[in-house]
Amino acid sequence: MDLSSFDAQSARDISLWAMVASVVGVLLVLKFVSSLVTKLLLLAVFGAVIWFGFNERDSLSTCIGEITAKVQAGDSSDVTCSFFGRDVTVKIPENLPQVGG
């Protein structure tokens, strides 16, 4: 994937898949790892991935909503959001209704 053309929807999808993979990882750790210390460390790592993925996805969804509202009001000056410190472009549909017009 070319990261220079990384858009907001792709970022949301990647975040969702990372969370799903982490849940599967947690289940595998609980099933197959026998050492308590290793189990706790791996659970902490997967828990952190899930937490950061959820927070970034939530922040990105909020940003997309704010940009959509701005574009509906007629301001299309900034259509980027931040995802793990990287700017991602929000693709705005062409048929959004304009407010006041």
ABEGO torsion letter per residue (X at the ends): XBAAABBAAAAAAAAAAAAAAAAAAAAAAAAABABAAAAAAAAAAAAAAAAAAAAAAAAAAAAAAAAAAAAAAGBAABABBBBGGBBBBBBBBAABBBBGX
